[in-house]
Amino acid sequence: MPETSQVITCKAAICWGLGMAVTVEEIQVDPPKATEVRVKMLCASICSTDISSIKGFPHSNFPIALGHEGIGVIESVGDQVTNLKEGDVVIPTYVGECQECENCVSGESNLCLTYPVRMTGLLPDNTSRMSIRGQRLYHVLSCATWSEYMVSDANYVLKVDPTIDPAHASFISCGFSTGFGAAWKEAKVQSGSTVAVFGLGAVGLGFFLLILRLVLQAVIGAKMQGATRIIGVDKNEKKREKGEAFGMTHFINPGDSNKSASELVKELSGGMGVDYSFECTGVSTLLSECLEATKVGTGKAILIGVGSEPILPLGLFSILFGRTLKGSIFGGLKAMSDLSVVANKGHKKEFPLQELFTHEVTLVDINKAFELVKQPNCVKVVIKM
């Protein structure tokens, strides 16, 4: 029997229950089924969704094998997989694209109806290829990248150029692409417009919950779309330099003023507010501020931050006066047709992705990464396998 049909024993980062410590343990990874691929991970990175998963978001199924950003090499493929082969370098996605369903054909949404976002922690057949001591392991979303090996449905991975920088490819698999896509696909930022981005980095909210680091990505997305004024809003003064590297033109530290963040944004935009505003922190109380910072009648606010609060406070008049509030998953990017464009640009170094790479740890030192993400100068932590 060929080696690729065997169960593989490897190391992975595991959480056994809500709020419990993360441990690196030996797990078993089954061979891929017909439409699946088994991937040997090269490196991964940390997104706040991974942190939130320890607190029960997007599901509360445990034990859970963590991670959803990363890059790896296909070790084996199922017998019905025709577009991928052993040795291909791939990045995982949590959004599929069949190019045939109502949403894919319409062009109005990136949320495929055939391959939806997996919110159960299981593969499309509602099973898992990962286990620990005979007990099933769940994923955060469609896969588990903080593992030396993992299995994903082939419709949730994208083949990339094998010479792409592994760390950069890891960022592209979720975090960077979400922010970039929000400006490109969701807001459709127009040339000559004004933009405000709320949240320029990591701020600790409790034990593990961190503010989503999408603002730097949203900034570069707006820059490439032709925005003329890009305002970054953050209480961490150290994020000013990072924001400027990605095209930010103005910086607001709300802690330096008694005025609200929305008032400060309006002062920098002629008193009218901005055309587009992005809420990247996941802090529910900032949603009204983000919306209020946009122009009456035409302002558009995009919600991309992920937090733990199930209720989002929203000022009635903020939205009553003709503003638009839109939620965004994966920045509105389609998993294959759009993400391949982003990956190609990243490979050609059209983005300063090196600015995101601030720290590196090995898988066995994963708990060190949780401390690093709390530091004010941390943007992305890369996990080497």
N, C-alpha and C positions, 0 to 999 in steps of 0.2 A: 504494500500500500504506500503511495507517495507521501512524502513528509508533509506536504501542504494539506493533506486530508486529516491530519492528526490534531488533537487538542494541544494548544500551546500554553505552557505555564510561564508567567511573566509577572513583573511588578506593576502596580497601579496605585494611584492615590484614591483612597476610599473614605467615605463618611458613613457611619453606621446609624446616625439618627440626628434629629433636629438639634443644631447647635453643638454637636459633639466634635471632638478634635478630629482632624484628618490624619489618617495613618497610611503609610506605604506598605502594602502587603502583597503576597503572592496570590495571583488569581489564575483562573483557567479561561482561555478564550477558544471557543469552538471554531471549527472550519466554517467558511461562509456557506449559506444556502444558495439556491439557484440564482437569485437576483442580487447577491451581495458580494462584497469584497472584504478581504481581511488585510489590514494595513499595518505595517511596521512603522511606528511613529519616529520621526526624526527630531522634532521639537514641537513645543506647544507654547501658549502664552495664556495669561490670566485676564479674563473679562469679569466685570462685576456680576454678570449673570451667574458665573461659577460661584462667586461668593454668596450670592443670594440663594443659590440652590441648597446651601447648608442650612438655610433658614426656612426651607420649604417652598421656594419658588424656582421653577414654574410648577412643580408638583412636590408632594410630600411622601414619595415612595423611597424607602430605604431598605437595604444599604445601596449607596449610589457610587458609581465610578465617575469621577469628576472630569471636567474639561470639555470644551467644545471648539476651541481655537487650536489650529495646529497644521502640520504638514507631515506627510509620510510617504512611504513607498509601498505599492501594492505587493503583498506577499503571495496571495492566491485569490482566485475569482470563482464565482459560482458558474455552473454550466450554461446559464442563460444570459450571462453578461457578454455583450458583443462589442461594446465601445471602449472597454478598458482591458488591460492585460497585466500580467505580472511584470513588475519593474517600473510601471508608470508612477510618476510623482503626482500626488493628489493633495488637495486641501478639502476638508469636510465643510459642508454647509448644513444649515438646518431648515432651509427653504428649498423645495424641489421645483422642477419646471418640466411639465409634460409637453408643452407647446400645442396642446390640443383641447384642453378644457376651456370652459367659458371665460375664466379669468385670464388664462394665458393668451387666448386668442384676442380678447378685447383690448389688451394693452393698458387697461385701466388699473391693474393690480399685479403685484408680484406674488400674491398668495395663491399658489397652485391648488386646485381642488382635488387633483389626483394624488399629488404628493404633498400633503399639508404639513405644517409645522407640527412636529411630534411633541406633545405636551404631557405624555404619559411616562416618558423615560424608557420606552420600549421601541423595538423595530416595527415596521409596518404590519407584520403578522402578529403583533402583540406578544412577542417573546424576546429573549435576550440571548446573545452568544457569550455573555460574560457571567462568571459565577465565582464564588469564593466559599471554599469548604462546603460545596454542594448547595449553597444558597444563591438564588438568582441575584444578579446585580442590575440596577437600573442605570440609565444614562441621564445626563442633564437634559439634553434635547435628542438629537438624532444619533449621537455617538459619544464616545468617552476618550478624549485625547490625552489625558494625563495618565496614560497607560502605555507600556512598551508595545503592545499590540491591541488593536480594536477592530470591530466589524461594523460596517455600515452598509445600508442599502446603496447600490450603485447609483441610484438616482439622487443621492445626497452627497456626492463627491464630484469635484471638478479637476480634470487633468490640467497640469500646469507645466511650463517649461522647466526641465530638470535642473537648469542652471540658475534658477531664481534663488535669491538669498532666502534660506529657510526661515530666519526670523521675520523678514518682511512678509513672506508668504503667510506666516502664522497670523500676523496682524490683519492681512487682507481677508482671512477666512471669516472674520466677523467684525471686530471693533472698528478698524479703519474704514472698511467698506460701508458699515452702517451710517457713519457720520458723513462720508463722502456722498453716498447715495441719497441721503436725506436732502441735501442741497441740490443734487442733480436730478433725481427722479421724483421726489415728493414735493418739494417746494418749487422746483423748476425756476431757480433763481435767475432773474433777468439781468441783462447788462445795464449798468448804471444804477442798480438798486442798492438799498441799504439793508444790512443784516446785523442781528444781535445774537450772540451765542452765550447761553447761561451755563456756566460750569466748565472750568478749564483744566480740571484734573481730579486728583484723588483727595477726598476729605473723609475722614472716618466718621461713620454714623453707627455708633454702637460697636459691638465686638467684632463682627465680620463684614457688616454692610458698608460698602464703599460707594462713593459717587461715581457714576459711569464716566469713563474717560473718552467721550466721543467728541468733545468740543473741538479739539485740534483737528480732527478729521472733518468736522463740519466746516471749519474755517477754510481749509484748503479746497473743499468742494465748492464753497461760495466764491473763493478767489478764482478758480478755474472757470466758473460760470460768468464771471465778469462783474461781480459786485464791486462798487466803488468805496463803500464804507463798511467795514466789518468790525463790529464792536464786541470785544470779549468781556464777559462779566465773571469775576471770581474773587473770593476773599483772600486767595493765596497770591501774594505779590510775586512769588517766584515763577508763576505761570505766565507772566508778561512776556518774558524772553521766548518761551516756547511758542506762544501764540503768534508773536511777530515773525518767527521763523516760518510759520505756515500761512502768513499773509494778513494777520490781524492788523488793522490800522489804528484802532483806539482800544484802550483798556480801562475798565471800571472796577474799582475795588469798593463794594458797597460798605465795607467796614470803615471807610474814610469819610463817610457822610451820614447825616441824619435822614437823608432823603431815601425813598425806596429805590430799588434797582430800576424799576420801570421809569421813574421820574428822571433818573440819571441818564438812561438811554435816550429819552425824549430830548433832554438838553443837548445831546450830541447829534441829534437828528432834526434840528430846527424846530423843536417843540411838537412835531407831528408824530413822532414814532417811526419805527423802521418798517420796511416792506415785509421782511421775513424775520422770524425769531425762532430759535431752536432751544428746547429745554432738554438738557443733556445730563442733569444731575440725578433724577429720580426722586428729588425732594418735592413732595406733593404741594407744599405751600408756595413753591416758586411757579407753579403753573399759571396762576392768575397774573403774576408779575410778567411772565413771559408773554402772555396774551396781551396784557395791558400795554406792553412796550411797543406794540405794532400800531400801524395807522388805522384810524377809524374808517370803516367802510371797506377797506381793501386789504388790511393786514392779515398775514397768514402765519400761524404759529404751528410748529411741528414738534410733537412729543416723541422723544426717542429714549429718554432716560428710564431706567428700571429701578423702582424702589420696592419697599415692602408694604407701603400703605395701600390698602384696598380702596380707600375713598380719596378722590382728588377734589379738594376745595376749589371752587371756581366762582369768581365774581360774576354775578348776573350781567351787569352792564358791560363787563369786559367783552363778552361775546354778543350781547344784544345789539351793539352798535356796528354790526356788519363784519366783524372779524371772523376768520376761519380758524378752527382748531382741528388738526389732523394727527392721528396716531400713525406710527410708522414701525414696521417690522423689517429688519435687515435693510433699512434705508430705501425701501421700495425697489431694491435691485432684484432682478430675476437671476436665479441661481446659476444658470449656464450662460445665457446670451449677454447679460450685463456684467456678471462677475468676471467673465473671461476678459472683458475690456479693462476692468480695473486691474486684474492680475497682469495683463500685458503692459499696462502703463507702469505698474510697480516694478516689473522686471526691467523695464527700460530706464528706471530711476527717474521717472517724471514726477514722482512724489518724494519729498524729503523724509522717507520713512525711517531713516536712521535717527531722526529726532525723537521718535517714539521709543526707541530701544534704550532704556536707561539702566536695566538691571538684568542679571542672569543667575539662575540657580540650576542645580541638578534635580532630577525627580525625587531622589531620596531626601533632599533638603527642602521639600515643598512647603513645609511650615515656615521656613525662613521667608518665603515669598509673601506670606500673609502679613509679615511684619514690614517688609519692604514697601508694599502697596500703601501703607499708611504714611509713608514719608512724603513730605511736600514736594520733593524733587522727582518723585517716581511717576512715570507715565505708563510704561509697559514692562512687565517682567517676563523674560523668556525662560522656558523650562527645557533644559537639554536632557535628552533621553540617554 
